[in-house]
Amino acid sequence: MVKKFPLRPSHPERICWGCDKYCPADDLACGNGSDRVQHPIELWGDDWYEWGLEPLVKAPRDE
């Protein structure tokens, strides 16, 4: 099950947003190890979710 992605976290700089683990910025567990992934609010501001960007959702497979 995928965790809900917060629109406005209180301290986005404390967490890596690169996967569903949401690790502390100083203890990355995903194996990437290089840098933390910033939350969109850090990159594009408070209204980032109002730009009409759709979350990545896998389409159901036709069988």
Buried (B, 14 or more C-beta within 10 A) or exposed (E): EEEEEEEEBEEBEEBBBBBEEBBEBEEBEEEEEEEBBBBBBEEEEEEBBEEEEEEEEEEEEEE
